[in-house]
Every structure is written in structure tokens, then in C-alpha cells.
Amino acid sequence: MSVRHACIACTRAIVAAGAGLSLIRDGRLHEPVYATDPLSRELEELQFTLGEGPCMDAAAGDRPVLVPDVAAEWAGRRWPMFAPAAADRGVVAVFAIPVAAGAVRLGVMDLYRRQIGLLTREELAEALTFADAALVLALDHGDGVGAGLDDLFDTDFAGLRVEVHQAAGMVAAQIGASVTDAFARLRAHAYAQDLRLADVAAEVLARRLRFGSDGRPGGGPRYDGGTTGPRGGERR
């Protein structure tokens, strides 16, 4: 058994379309590390890019965030960028379950459904049980929460995490601010240009995109190709 097995088993138990897992770094930084399928992978990266979503709130509040309908007015007010983007991808309900016990906080397990409705009491109990199992398995495997967990997770996210962290470090030096502020600048630019955060990070690392001391990009690169950005539109 592994953390992967716990995520997959949870989707089957509550009949979800897919699941994703994100780690909490430095007490609050959300990083996607595993997804059961391509759609869940895209939604995990989307929350990371936008810096908002049920996962972020569950990590910050250390409690489950249950969203029975992302198209509801209240969901749009709470997550003005993520909610419509998730709905555009056919995801209707999102349930973010903290993977934590007391002071030990590993991350958040996100569960995605294509039908409206809250989890039943029994389904919520199942989800909480699998989140607990994921924490125990992670601790058993990694001998504690740390770098030893890396080989458990989706390698498709590995490059994203490394490149984004490297790019944030470069931007922090360029604007003379903290890495947290640099992340915010990268996310803002990705959203404004309708791009994936990974693509913006790649441009920074290639030195085709630079941020000035005022925090503004000093001229963005030209993007080609027909792949979609974080909101589902064509890249500019």
C-alpha cells in the first residue's frame, strides 16, 4: 500500500471522477504532487497557478472544504478564478480534505465529481478515513514528513515544482522581495496572460521574461501553439 493507493481507493469509495494530492510546504505553501488522472492533474495545477481554490482554503484552515456545486453564486464569489474554470472543465463538485493529524500536516486530498451534491455522512467518513490512511502511509514510507516522500508522487509534477521554485528565486532577486511575493507575481502574470504557471516559470528560467524592481514584467515573451492556458482559452 502507498499514498497512491489511498487516493485511488478513495475515488472508488465515494464514486469521484478523480483525486489530487497537494503538499503543504513551509506551513502553508500548496504544491501539487499527485493526481489519479489527467483532469485532476490539470485542476491541481490550476489551483497552484491561481493561488486559490478549495485546496488552498483547506490547507489554510486545516479543515475540510466541501463544495457541492462550483457554479453556485457563493462559490464564484469565494473563488472567482478557479470556480468558473473548474466548471468549464466539467467538474461540478470539489471536496478538499486535509491530510493531517494534530501538529503533523502533510497536505490536502482533493476529490472531484461531475455531479452536483454534497458527500453523504458515510462518504465523508470514508474520505476522512482515506486521508488519515494517506498520512500514515506517508509517514511510514518517508520516516517522517520530508524529502523522502518525493518518490511517492507523480513525476509529471516534479518538473513543475522545481522550475517554479527556481523561477520564484530569480524573480525575488529581480524585484528585491521575498520568494512568497515572487510567487504572487508569477501567478498574477500567468493569470493575466492566460498561461500555465509552468510556462511562465520556463520563460523566466530561459531569461526571456524578467520582472523589474517595480514588480512588473519587463516585456513578456511570445507564445505559440494551440495548447490551452489555465482558464481553458488559447494561449496568446
C-alpha positions in Angstrom: 0.0 0.0 0.0 1.1 3.6 -0.7 -0.3 7.1 -0.8 -1.3 6.5 -4.4 -3.3 3.5 -3.4 -5.1 5.5 -0.8 -6.1 8.3 -3.3 -7.3 5.8 -5.9 -9.3 3.7 -3.3 -10.9 6.9 -2.0 -12.2 7.9 -5.5 -13.7 4.4 -5.9 -15.3 4.5 -2.4 -17.1 7.8 -2.9 -17.6 7.5 -6.7 -15.4 10.5 -7.6 -14.1 11.3 -11.1 -10.6 11.7 -9.7 -8.4 12.9 -6.9 -5.3 15.0 -6.4 -2.9 15.5 -3.6 -1.0 18.6 -2.7 1.7 19.1 -0.1 2.0 21.9 2.4 5.4 23.5 2.4 6.7 25.9 5.0 3.5 25.7 6.9 1.3 27.0 4.0 2.7 26.7 0.5 0.5 24.5 -1.6 2.3 22.2 -4.2 0.5 19.6 -6.3 2.3 16.3 -6.1 0.0 13.6 -7.3 -3.2 13.1 -9.4 -5.1 10.0 -10.4 -6.0 11.2 -13.9 -5.2 14.0 -16.4 -8.3 16.1 -15.4 -7.4 16.0 -11.7 -3.8 16.8 -12.6 -5.0 19.9 -14.5 -7.2 21.1 -11.7 -4.4 20.6 -9.1 -2.1 22.7 -11.2 -4.8 25.2 -11.8 -5.2 25.9 -8.1 -1.4 26.1 -7.8 -1.3 28.6 -10.7 -4.2 30.8 -9.5 -3.3 30.6 -5.8 -7.0 30.0 -4.9 -9.4 27.1 -4.6 -10.9 24.7 -2.1 -7.4 23.1 -1.6 -5.9 26.4 -0.6 -8.7 27.1 1.9 -8.5 23.6 3.4 -4.7 24.0 3.9 -5.1 27.4 5.5 -8.0 26.4 7.8 -6.9 22.8 8.5 -10.5 21.6 7.9 -12.5 20.0 5.1 -13.9 22.4 2.4 -16.9 20.8 0.7 -18.2 22.4 -2.5 -21.4 20.7 -3.8 -21.7 23.0 -6.8 -18.8 25.1 -8.2 -21.3 27.0 -10.3 -23.2 28.3 -7.3 -23.0 32.1 -6.7 -21.3 31.8 -3.4 -18.5 29.6 -4.9 -17.9 32.2 -7.6 -17.6 34.9 -5.0 -15.2 32.8 -2.9 -13.0 31.6 -5.8 -13.7 34.0 -8.8 -11.0 32.5 -11.0 -11.0 28.8 -10.0 -14.8 28.1 -9.8 -15.7 29.0 -13.4 -12.5 27.4 -14.7 -13.4 24.1 -12.9 -17.0 24.3 -14.2 -15.7 24.8 -17.8 -13.9 21.5 -17.4 -17.0 19.6 -16.4 -16.2 19.4 -12.7 -19.3 20.2 -10.6 -18.3 19.3 -7.0 -15.0 19.5 -5.2 -14.1 18.2 -1.8 -10.8 19.2 -0.2 -9.8 17.0 2.8 -6.8 17.9 4.9 -4.2 15.1 5.3 -3.2 15.9 8.8 -3.2 14.8 12.4 -2.6 17.3 15.2 0.6 19.3 14.5 1.5 16.9 11.6 0.2 18.5 8.4 1.1 16.7 5.1 -1.2 18.4 2.7 -4.7 18.2 1.2 -6.5 15.5 -0.8 -8.9 16.9 -3.4 -11.8 14.9 -4.7 -13.5 15.9 -7.9 -17.0 14.9 -9.1 -19.1 15.5 -12.2 -22.4 15.6 -10.4 -23.9 18.2 -8.0 -24.3 17.3 -4.4 -22.6 17.0 -1.0 -21.0 13.9 0.2 -23.3 11.8 2.4 -22.3 11.3 6.0 -20.9 7.9 5.2 -19.0 9.2 2.2 -17.4 12.0 4.2 -16.4 9.4 6.8 -14.8 7.3 4.1 -12.9 10.3 2.7 -11.6 11.3 6.1 -10.5 7.7 6.7 -8.6 7.5 3.5 -6.9 10.9 4.2 -5.8 9.5 7.6 -4.5 6.4 5.8 -2.6 8.6 3.3 -0.9 10.4 6.2 0.0 7.1 8.0 1.4 5.6 4.8 3.4 8.7 4.0 4.9 8.8 7.5 5.7 5.1 7.4 7.3 5.3 3.9 9.3 8.5 4.5 10.2 8.0 8.1 8.6 11.3 8.8 7.3 14.1 6.5 10.2 15.2 4.4 12.1 14.8 1.2 11.9 11.1 1.5 8.3 11.3 0.2 9.2 12.6 -3.2 9.4 9.1 -4.8 5.8 8.5 -3.8 4.4 11.2 -6.1 3.5 11.9 -9.7 6.7 12.6 -11.7 4.6 14.9 -14.0 4.5 17.4 -11.2 8.2 17.1 -10.3 9.5 19.4 -13.1 6.7 21.9 -12.4 7.7 22.2 -8.7 11.5 22.5 -9.4 11.1 25.1 -12.2 8.6 27.2 -10.4 10.7 27.3 -7.3 13.8 28.2 -9.3 11.9 30.9 -11.2 10.5 32.4 -8.0 14.0 32.6 -6.6 15.1 34.5 -9.7 12.1 36.9 -9.6 12.7 37.5 -5.9 16.2 38.7 -6.7 14.9 40.8 -9.6 12.3 42.6 -7.6 14.1 42.7 -4.3 11.3 40.9 -2.4 10.6 37.6 -0.7 10.0 34.3 -2.5 6.4 34.5 -1.4 6.0 37.8 -3.2 7.7 36.5 -6.2 5.3 33.6 -6.4 2.4 36.1 -6.3 4.0 38.0 -9.2 4.4 34.8 -11.2 0.8 33.7 -10.6 -0.5 37.2 -11.4 1.4 37.2 -14.7 0.2 33.7 -15.6 -3.4 34.6 -14.9 -3.2 37.9 -16.8 -1.7 36.2 -19.9 -4.0 33.1 -19.6 -0.9 30.8 -19.2 0.1 27.9 -17.1 2.4 28.8 -14.2 4.9 26.2 -15.5 5.2 28.1 -18.9 5.8 31.4 -17.2 8.5 29.8 -15.0 10.1 28.3 -18.0 10.3 31.7 -19.7 11.9 33.3 -16.6 14.5 30.5 -16.4 15.3 31.0 -20.1 15.7 34.7 -19.4 13.1 35.6 -21.9 10.9 37.1 -19.2 12.2 39.4 -16.5 10.5 41.4 -13.7 11.6 45.0 -12.9 12.2 46.4 -9.5 8.6 47.7 -9.5 7.4 44.1 -9.7 6.1 44.4 -13.2 7.2 42.2 -16.1 9.6 43.9 -18.3 8.1 42.6 -21.5 6.6 39.2 -21.9 7.7 36.6 -24.4 5.6 35.5 -27.4 3.9 32.1 -27.0 2.9 29.9 -30.0 1.0 26.7 -30.2 -2.6 25.6 -29.7 -2.5 24.3 -26.2 -4.8 25.9 -23.6 -4.0 28.2 -20.7 -5.2 27.9 -17.2 -8.7 29.3 -18.0 -9.2 27.0 -20.9 -8.6 29.6 -23.6 -5.9 29.6 -26.3 -2.5 30.9 -25.2 -1.8 34.4 -26.5 
